[in-house]
Amino acid sequence: MAIGVVILRVGLWGIRMLAAPQASGPDPDEIVEMYQEYRCSVCGMRLTVTHAQDHEAVAPRHCREEMEPSD
């Protein structure tokens, strides 16, 4: 009986998660073209941002640290 209740609760939780509305994406009018390169100070991975929602893009995180803008 307890296993059936657990299965029912997990099933209902899953259905509620699927029925929840998804977050809308960014407004296409607010996206601007830009060119900014970032470098991870921990592992050295490089990333180029070509489009952002604002002129001042927030530095992405990698290896749990903020990436540094590279020149």
VMD Tcl script that builds the backbone (N, CA, C; Angstrom):
set m [mol new atoms 213]
animate dup $m
set s [atomselect $m all]
$s set {name element resname resid chain x y z} {
  {N N MET 1 A 0.812 -1.186 0.000}
  {CA C MET 1 A 0.000 0.000 0.000}
  {C C MET 1 A 0.866 1.265 0.000}
  {N N ALA 2 A 1.913 1.274 0.824}
  {CA C ALA 2 A 2.794 2.438 0.907}
  {C C ALA 2 A 3.536 2.662 -0.412}
  {N N ILE 3 A 3.948 1.580 -1.052}
  {CA C ILE 3 A 4.644 1.694 -2.336}
  {C C ILE 3 A 3.711 2.290 -3.385}
  {N N GLY 4 A 2.446 1.904 -3.365}
  {CA C GLY 4 A 1.470 2.456 -4.300}
  {C C GLY 4 A 1.267 3.945 -4.099}
  {N N VAL 5 A 1.228 4.391 -2.835}
  {CA C VAL 5 A 1.080 5.818 -2.537}
  {C C VAL 5 A 2.294 6.590 -3.035}
  {N N VAL 6 A 3.490 6.043 -2.832}
  {CA C VAL 6 A 4.718 6.700 -3.293}
  {C C VAL 6 A 4.716 6.805 -4.817}
  {N N ILE 7 A 4.360 5.749 -5.504}
  {CA C ILE 7 A 4.309 5.761 -6.970}
  {C C ILE 7 A 3.281 6.783 -7.450}
  {N N LEU 8 A 2.127 6.849 -6.803}
  {CA C LEU 8 A 1.089 7.810 -7.176}
  {C C LEU 8 A 1.573 9.237 -6.979}
  {N N ARG 9 A 2.218 9.526 -5.861}
  {CA C ARG 9 A 2.719 10.878 -5.595}
  {C C ARG 9 A 3.801 11.276 -6.596}
  {N N VAL 10 A 4.707 10.373 -6.902}
  {CA C VAL 10 A 5.759 10.668 -7.872}
  {C C VAL 10 A 5.150 10.892 -9.253}
  {N N GLY 11 A 4.165 10.096 -9.608}
  {CA C GLY 11 A 3.499 10.259 -10.895}
  {C C GLY 11 A 2.773 11.589 -10.994}
  {N N LEU 12 A 2.045 11.968 -9.944}
  {CA C LEU 12 A 1.357 13.261 -9.939}
  {C C LEU 12 A 2.348 14.423 -9.987}
  {N N TRP 13 A 3.454 14.294 -9.275}
  {CA C TRP 13 A 4.488 15.339 -9.306}
  {C C TRP 13 A 5.033 15.498 -10.721}
  {N N GLY 14 A 5.286 14.397 -11.401}
  {CA C GLY 14 A 5.798 14.445 -12.763}
  {C C GLY 14 A 4.813 15.087 -13.727}
  {N N ILE 15 A 3.536 14.763 -13.566}
  {CA C ILE 15 A 2.512 15.353 -14.427}
  {C C ILE 15 A 2.406 16.854 -14.180}
  {N N ARG 16 A 2.486 17.286 -12.922}
  {CA C ARG 16 A 2.445 18.721 -12.610}
  {C C ARG 16 A 3.646 19.452 -13.216}
  {N N MET 17 A 4.801 18.825 -13.191}
  {CA C MET 17 A 5.995 19.460 -13.765}
  {C C MET 17 A 5.851 19.613 -15.275}
  {N N LEU 18 A 5.267 18.633 -15.938}
  {CA C LEU 18 A 5.067 18.705 -17.384}
  {C C LEU 18 A 3.987 19.718 -17.751}
  {N N ALA 19 A 3.002 19.903 -16.891}
  {CA C ALA 19 A 1.900 20.821 -17.171}
  {C C ALA 19 A 2.250 22.274 -16.851}
  {N N ALA 20 A 3.319 22.518 -16.106}
  {CA C ALA 20 A 3.696 23.888 -15.729}
  {C C ALA 20 A 4.140 24.657 -16.970}
  {N N PRO 21 A 3.762 25.925 -17.081}
  {CA C PRO 21 A 4.171 26.710 -18.251}
  {C C PRO 21 A 5.682 26.947 -18.250}
  {N N GLN 22 A 6.259 26.919 -19.429}
  {CA C GLN 22 A 7.691 27.128 -19.575}
  {C C GLN 22 A 8.009 28.620 -19.577}
  {N N ALA 23 A 9.184 28.969 -19.121}
  {CA C ALA 23 A 9.619 30.365 -19.131}
  {C C ALA 23 A 9.792 30.823 -20.574}
  {N N SER 24 A 9.364 32.036 -20.832}
  {CA C SER 24 A 9.499 32.548 -22.195}
  {C C SER 24 A 10.944 32.977 -22.438}
  {N N GLY 25 A 11.352 32.950 -23.675}
  {CA C GLY 25 A 12.712 33.335 -24.043}
  {C C GLY 25 A 12.868 34.845 -24.049}
  {N N PRO 26 A 14.062 35.310 -24.332}
  {CA C PRO 26 A 14.295 36.757 -24.361}
  {C C PRO 26 A 13.554 37.408 -25.523}
  {N N ASP 27 A 13.251 38.676 -25.354}
  {CA C ASP 27 A 12.572 39.442 -26.398}
  {C C ASP 27 A 13.564 39.670 -27.542}
  {N N PRO 28 A 13.245 39.273 -28.771}
  {CA C PRO 28 A 14.180 39.430 -29.890}
  {C C PRO 28 A 14.579 40.882 -30.155}
  {N N ASP 29 A 13.726 41.828 -29.762}
  {CA C ASP 29 A 14.066 43.236 -29.968}
  {C C ASP 29 A 15.144 43.726 -29.002}
  {N N GLU 30 A 15.320 43.031 -27.882}
  {CA C GLU 30 A 16.305 43.445 -26.880}
  {C C GLU 30 A 17.677 42.810 -27.101}
  {N N ILE 31 A 17.794 41.869 -28.016}
  {CA C ILE 31 A 19.068 41.201 -28.261}
  {C C ILE 31 A 19.927 42.067 -29.178}
  {N N VAL 32 A 21.163 42.298 -28.760}
  {CA C VAL 32 A 22.085 43.117 -29.543}
  {C C VAL 32 A 23.286 42.273 -29.955}
  {N N GLU 33 A 23.875 42.633 -31.074}
  {CA C GLU 33 A 25.098 41.963 -31.508}
  {C C GLU 33 A 26.272 42.572 -30.765}
  {N N MET 34 A 27.192 41.721 -30.391}
  {CA C MET 34 A 28.412 42.170 -29.715}
  {C C MET 34 A 29.499 41.145 -29.976}
  {N N TYR 35 A 30.699 41.456 -29.611}
  {CA C TYR 35 A 31.807 40.521 -29.753}
  {C C TYR 35 A 32.673 40.648 -28.510}
  {N N GLN 36 A 32.605 39.655 -27.642}
  {CA C GLN 36 A 33.402 39.656 -26.420}
  {C C GLN 36 A 33.959 38.258 -26.210}
  {N N GLU 37 A 35.254 38.179 -25.984}
  {CA C GLU 37 A 35.890 36.891 -25.710}
  {C C GLU 37 A 36.146 36.768 -24.216}
  {N N TYR 38 A 35.942 35.564 -23.695}
  {CA C TYR 38 A 36.194 35.267 -22.287}
  {C C TYR 38 A 37.130 34.085 -22.192}
  {N N ARG 39 A 37.869 34.014 -21.074}
  {CA C ARG 39 A 38.795 32.912 -20.827}
  {C C ARG 39 A 38.640 32.464 -19.382}
  {N N CYS 40 A 38.563 31.149 -19.183}
  {CA C CYS 40 A 38.479 30.585 -17.843}
  {C C CYS 40 A 39.873 30.597 -17.223}
  {N N SER 41 A 39.990 31.189 -16.045}
  {CA C SER 41 A 41.302 31.283 -15.390}
  {C C SER 41 A 41.737 29.947 -14.789}
  {N N VAL 42 A 40.809 28.994 -14.641}
  {CA C VAL 42 A 41.140 27.706 -14.031}
  {C C VAL 42 A 41.649 26.715 -15.077}
  {N N CYS 43 A 40.857 26.527 -16.166}
  {CA C CYS 43 A 41.213 25.490 -17.138}
  {C C CYS 43 A 41.672 26.052 -18.487}
  {N N GLY 44 A 41.452 27.345 -18.717}
  {CA C GLY 44 A 41.921 27.955 -19.960}
  {C C GLY 44 A 40.928 27.906 -21.108}
  {N N MET 45 A 39.712 27.397 -20.882}
  {CA C MET 45 A 38.718 27.357 -21.948}
  {C C MET 45 A 38.375 28.767 -22.406}
  {N N ARG 46 A 38.192 28.934 -23.714}
  {CA C ARG 46 A 37.839 30.240 -24.274}
  {C C ARG 46 A 36.425 30.201 -24.815}
  {N N LEU 47 A 35.727 31.335 -24.732}
  {CA C LEU 47 A 34.349 31.450 -25.164}
  {C C LEU 47 A 34.166 32.802 -25.832}
  {N N THR 48 A 33.464 32.829 -26.958}
  {CA C THR 48 A 33.162 34.076 -27.645}
  {C C THR 48 A 31.663 34.312 -27.600}
  {N N VAL 49 A 31.255 35.470 -27.082}
  {CA C VAL 49 A 29.852 35.857 -27.026}
  {C C VAL 49 A 29.594 36.782 -28.209}
  {N N THR 50 A 28.621 36.418 -29.053}
  {CA C THR 50 A 28.320 37.225 -30.234}
  {C C THR 50 A 26.989 37.949 -30.136}
  {N N HIS 51 A 26.092 37.500 -29.247}
  {CA C HIS 51 A 24.797 38.141 -29.055}
  {C C HIS 51 A 24.493 38.149 -27.558}
  {N N ALA 52 A 23.898 39.244 -27.086}
  {CA C ALA 52 A 23.537 39.335 -25.669}
  {C C ALA 52 A 22.266 40.154 -25.534}
  {N N GLN 53 A 21.658 40.067 -24.369}
  {CA C GLN 53 A 20.432 40.788 -24.120}
  {C C GLN 53 A 20.709 42.229 -23.705}
  {N N ASP 54 A 21.937 42.546 -23.407}
  {CA C ASP 54 A 22.305 43.890 -22.978}
  {C C ASP 54 A 23.685 44.193 -23.552}
  {N N HIS 55 A 24.026 45.474 -23.669}
  {CA C HIS 55 A 25.338 45.846 -24.215}
  {C C HIS 55 A 26.466 45.395 -23.286}
  {N N GLU 56 A 26.199 45.362 -21.988}
  {CA C GLU 56 A 27.188 44.902 -21.019}
  {C C GLU 56 A 26.831 43.482 -20.595}
  {N N ALA 57 A 27.396 42.499 -21.259}
  {CA C ALA 57 A 27.097 41.103 -20.936}
  {C C ALA 57 A 27.773 40.723 -19.623}
  {N N VAL 58 A 27.083 39.919 -18.831}
  {CA C VAL 58 A 27.640 39.410 -17.577}
  {C C VAL 58 A 28.587 38.269 -17.917}
  {N N ALA 59 A 29.737 38.261 -17.287}
  {CA C ALA 59 A 30.721 37.218 -17.555}
  {C C ALA 59 A 30.142 35.854 -17.183}
  {N N PRO 60 A 30.224 34.870 -18.080}
  {CA C PRO 60 A 29.722 33.533 -17.765}
  {C C PRO 60 A 30.612 32.849 -16.734}
  {N N ARG 61 A 30.094 31.780 -16.158}
  {CA C ARG 61 A 30.850 31.024 -15.161}
  {C C ARG 61 A 31.309 29.702 -15.778}
  {N N HIS 62 A 32.508 29.295 -15.405}
  {CA C HIS 62 A 33.060 28.016 -15.831}
  {C C HIS 62 A 33.992 27.551 -14.729}
  {N N CYS 63 A 33.992 26.292 -14.427}
  {CA C CYS 63 A 34.785 25.737 -13.315}
  {C C CYS 63 A 34.443 26.452 -12.004}
  {N N ARG 64 A 33.173 26.840 -11.878}
  {CA C ARG 64 A 32.639 27.513 -10.688}
  {C C ARG 64 A 33.264 28.880 -10.441}
  {N N GLU 65 A 33.900 29.458 -11.412}
  {CA C GLU 65 A 34.494 30.787 -11.299}
  {C C GLU 65 A 34.023 31.630 -12.474}
  {N N GLU 66 A 33.935 32.954 -12.276}
  {CA C GLU 66 A 33.588 33.822 -13.387}
  {C C GLU 66 A 34.755 33.862 -14.373}
  {N N MET 67 A 34.411 33.852 -15.663}
  {CA C MET 67 A 35.445 33.911 -16.688}
  {C C MET 67 A 35.940 35.342 -16.812}
  {N N GLU 68 A 37.191 35.487 -17.232}
  {CA C GLU 68 A 37.801 36.805 -17.374}
  {C C GLU 68 A 37.720 37.252 -18.830}
  {N N PRO 69 A 37.369 38.515 -19.079}
  {CA C PRO 69 A 37.385 39.001 -20.462}
  {C C PRO 69 A 38.823 38.954 -21.000}
  {N N SER 70 A 38.984 38.482 -22.225}
  {CA C SER 70 A 40.325 38.456 -22.821}
  {C C SER 70 A 40.371 39.460 -23.957}
  {N N ASP 71 A 41.548 39.929 -24.235}
  {CA C ASP 71 A 41.732 40.946 -25.288}
  {C C ASP 71 A 42.015 40.335 -26.624}
}
mol reanalyze $m
mol bondsrecalc $m
mol representation Tube
mol addrep $m
